[in-house]
Structure formats: structure tokens, C-alpha cells
Amino acid sequence: MKVSYILDVLIGITHPLYEWRSIDTRRIDTHIHELKKLPWFQELYQEEKYRKLIVMNYRTRRYLDSPFRVKRLMNSSKAQLHFLKLLNKQIEKKARQPKDNFLF
């Protein structure tokens, strides 16, 4: 059994206990700065739709708040694909939301 799988299970079990914790903007910005050193992330960050998600989307930033996940992103192509799926899922979710048309 791989250590990363065991850690994923432990995080999955304990995640609800840490749900109350707010995200740390400075830590996320540091993680983004570290990831920008990698070519795959640079390409991703150059696309406006992904850059907006990385900078502004709560779920994406929550994902990047974890030092463990960021280390995995740096070392694992499987984790990188998972992150890309997360970003695309957030784009789809935003596209499905109805536009607010307020008349004032």
C-alpha cells in the first residue's frame, strides 16, 4: 500500500474536523509562487480561465492551502491531472449557474 494512499485516507477521515479552519491567503500565495516554477503550472497559469480560478475560486484555493497537496502537485503527474480535473469541474459549475440579471 502506498503512503500517499494512506495519507489520502487519513485526510479524508479527518477533513470534517478541520472544515472550520479558514484558508490562509499568505500560505496559498506562497504555494502558487512555488508552483509557478514548474513548466506545467506556468502553462496552466497563462490561461486566463485557469488563472482566475487559481486566484479567486474558494475550492481551488482551499485545495492549494494544503502543503501536502502542493508537494504532491510538484512531484506527481497523477496529482496534476487531478488538479486539472478540479479546475475544469469548477469551470463547468460556473457555466451552469444562471446569470443574475438585476434590473435597477
N, C-alpha and C positions, 0 to 999 in steps of 0.2 A: 504494500500500500504506500502510495506516495505521500510525502509530508505535506505537500500543498493541498492534497485532497483532505487530509485530516484537519488541516487548518481551516479549510473552507467549511467543513462540517462544524467545527468549534465556533467559527464566526457565525454560521447560520443559527446555531443554538443560542448563542449569547447576544446576537444582534438586537433582539427586542429589549434587552436590558439596557442597551446603550442608545436607544432611539431618542431619548430625551436630550442627549448631548447635542449642542448646537455645532454647526460647522465652523471651522477655523479658517478664515479667509487668508491669513498670512501663510499658514501651512499649505493651503491649496495653491496659492501663488508660487510658493517655493517648489512644490511638486511639478507645477506646469513649467516652471523655469528649467527644472532638471529634465523633464520630458522633451523640451524644445531642443535639447542637444542631440536627440535621436532623429535620424532622417525620416522614418515613417511618421513620426509625430509632426515634424516640420511640414510635410506634405499635407497632412490632415489639417493642421492649424492654418495653412494658407487658404483653405476653402472657407469662404465666409459662413456658410451654413453650419459647419462644424465649430468654427471659432466662436460663433455666437453661443452655441450650446455649452462649450467649454467655459466661457466667461460668465454666462448668465443663468444657465439651467440648473435648478436646485438638485435634481437627481444626479446629473453629471458631476457637479461639484461635490456632492456627497460621496460619490464614488472616488473622486480624486483626493478626498480628505484622508483616506486611509493610506498610511505609509506602506502597509503590507501589499495593498493592491497596486500601488505605484511601482514598487520593486518588481512585482510580477509583470507589470506592463513593460518594464525596462528589459526583462530577461526572457519573456515567454511570448512567442508568436501566437499561441493559443489565447493568451490573455489579451493580446492586442486585437485579435478577431472578436473576442467577447466585447471589448470596449467599443469597437466599431459597430457591433450589433446594437449595443446600448444607445449609441448616438443615433443610429438610424431609427430605432424604435421611438426615441423622443421626437425625431423629425416627423414621423408618421402620426404620432399622437397629437402633435401641434397642428398638423394638416387636417386632422379630423375634427378639431374643435371649431365650433361655429364662430364666425367673426362677429364681434359686438358692433352693432350699428346703432349708436345712440343719436337721437335727434334732439339737439338742444337749441 
